[in-house]
Amino acid sequence: MFKEFLERLGWMNIVLLLIVFSIIVVAEIRYLQGHILEAIFIGLWAPTILGFMNYLKYKK
């Protein structure tokens, strides 16, 4: 069941989702370290990447 889900999702999307997750984690760490503006800047990358994923998905 999980293998079918991964095959349906596609390997490129899995890689991009892992990158988005790591960006969110890095932004949270920077925020907790007190670098608030830097955390906000880094945190805005995640929705941008997800937006590009949607654009490329529906461009076909």
Backbone as CSV, one residue per row, in Angstrom:
resi,resn,N_x,N_y,N_z,CA_x,CA_y,CA_z,C_x,C_y,C_z
1,MET,0.816,-1.187,0.000,0.000,0.000,0.000,0.868,1.262,0.000
2,PHE,1.859,1.302,0.883,2.737,2.465,0.945,3.604,2.571,-0.305
3,LYS,4.036,1.410,-0.820,4.864,1.408,-2.032,4.062,1.933,-3.227
4,GLU,2.785,1.555,-3.308,1.932,2.049,-4.391,1.747,3.562,-4.290
5,PHE,1.607,4.053,-3.056,1.457,5.496,-2.854,2.704,6.228,-3.323
6,LEU,3.880,5.703,-2.987,5.128,6.340,-3.405,5.297,6.308,-4.915
7,GLU,4.909,5.213,-5.545,5.007,5.131,-7.005,4.045,6.106,-7.669
8,ARG,2.849,6.255,-7.112,1.876,7.182,-7.676,2.294,8.642,-7.479
9,LEU,2.955,8.911,-6.356,3.403,10.267,-6.073,4.546,10.676,-6.984
10,GLY,5.452,9.772,-7.266,6.594,10.065,-8.125,7.814,10.448,-7.321
11,TRP,8.971,10.033,-7.801,10.205,10.237,-7.039,10.621,11.704,-6.980
12,MET,10.371,12.457,-8.032,10.749,13.868,-8.016,9.924,14.639,-6.991
13,ASN,8.641,14.334,-6.905,7.803,14.988,-5.912,8.217,14.614,-4.494
14,ILE,8.632,13.381,-4.289,9.100,12.958,-2.970,10.342,13.741,-2.582
15,VAL,11.259,13.899,-3.516,12.484,14.659,-3.241,12.144,16.111,-2.908
16,LEU,11.265,16.716,-3.681,10.897,18.105,-3.425,10.167,18.262,-2.090
17,LEU,9.331,17.305,-1.726,8.650,17.376,-0.436,9.633,17.218,0.722
18,LEU,10.653,16.389,0.555,11.690,16.271,1.585,12.482,17.570,1.719
19,ILE,12.739,18.224,0.599,13.429,19.517,0.637,12.565,20.552,1.355
20,VAL,11.268,20.573,1.064,10.358,21.513,1.714,10.313,21.253,3.215
21,PHE,10.248,19.987,3.607,10.241,19.647,5.029,11.523,20.102,5.713
22,SER,12.672,19.902,5.054,13.936,20.324,5.657,14.020,21.852,5.754
23,ILE,13.455,22.570,4.797,13.438,24.034,4.854,12.620,24.502,6.061
24,ILE,11.493,23.854,6.291,10.661,24.219,7.438,11.403,23.968,8.744
25,VAL,12.109,22.851,8.827,12.869,22.531,10.037,13.973,23.560,10.257
26,VAL,14.694,23.908,9.212,15.766,24.908,9.334,15.201,26.259,9.752
27,ALA,14.067,26.652,9.198,13.452,27.923,9.567,13.045,27.922,11.040
28,GLU,12.501,26.813,11.517,12.128,26.723,12.929,13.350,26.805,13.837
29,ILE,14.416,26.152,13.449,15.648,26.199,14.250,16.191,27.617,14.299
30,ARG,16.217,28.287,13.160,16.723,29.677,13.132,15.837,30.598,13.976
31,TYR,14.528,30.350,13.958,13.611,31.160,14.760,13.880,30.958,16.251
32,LEU,14.057,29.712,16.652,14.307,29.422,18.063,15.672,29.925,18.518
33,GLN,16.595,30.108,17.590,17.905,30.665,17.926,17.860,32.181,18.039
34,GLY,16.736,32.794,17.675,16.590,34.230,17.804,16.764,35.017,16.526
35,HIS,16.999,34.354,15.426,17.160,35.014,14.125,15.796,35.034,13.423
36,ILE,14.923,35.911,13.885,13.520,35.882,13.466,13.356,36.260,11.994
37,LEU,13.976,37.341,11.553,13.812,37.758,10.152,14.415,36.741,9.183
38,GLU,15.542,36.180,9.555,16.149,35.145,8.712,15.245,33.916,8.644
39,ALA,14.614,33.558,9.745,13.712,32.409,9.762,12.500,32.653,8.880
40,ILE,11.970,33.877,8.906,10.831,34.199,8.047,11.236,34.130,6.581
41,PHE,12.414,34.653,6.260,12.895,34.618,4.879,13.061,33.174,4.398
42,ILE,13.673,32.345,5.212,13.872,30.937,4.829,12.531,30.216,4.775
43,GLY,11.647,30.520,5.715,10.352,29.855,5.758,9.483,30.138,4.547
44,LEU,9.696,31.256,3.887,8.907,31.575,2.692,9.338,30.771,1.463
45,TRP,10.459,30.100,1.548,10.881,29.265,0.426,9.965,28.054,0.258
46,ALA,9.479,27.492,1.356,8.662,26.273,1.293,7.393,26.477,0.463
47,PRO,6.566,27.496,0.736,5.376,27.650,-0.109,5.710,28.012,-1.555
48,THR,6.849,28.648,-1.764,7.263,28.971,-3.131,7.555,27.687,-3.909
49,ILE,8.276,26.775,-3.297,8.581,25.496,-3.950,7.306,24.701,-4.182
50,LEU,6.401,24.692,-3.197,5.135,23.983,-3.379,4.308,24.618,-4.501
51,GLY,4.372,25.927,-4.621,3.674,26.603,-5.720,4.226,26.218,-7.077
52,PHE,5.548,26.138,-7.182,6.157,25.694,-8.437,5.788,24.255,-8.751
53,MET,5.700,23.413,-7.714,5.293,22.026,-7.930,3.884,21.973,-8.516
54,ASN,2.967,22.763,-7.972,1.596,22.792,-8.497,1.562,23.337,-9.916
55,TYR,2.334,24.380,-10.172,2.363,24.961,-11.511,2.845,23.942,-12.537
56,LEU,3.915,23.246,-12.223,4.452,22.266,-13.158,3.522,21.057,-13.316
57,LYS,2.811,20.717,-12.251,1.899,19.582,-12.319,0.742,19.868,-13.266
58,TYR,0.189,21.071,-13.203,-1.000,21.382,-13.988,-0.701,22.056,-15.319
59,LYS,0.585,22.253,-15.623,0.963,22.882,-16.887,0.740,21.947,-18.069
60,LYS,0.805,20.665,-17.843,0.684,19.665,-18.916,-0.562,19.852,-19.647
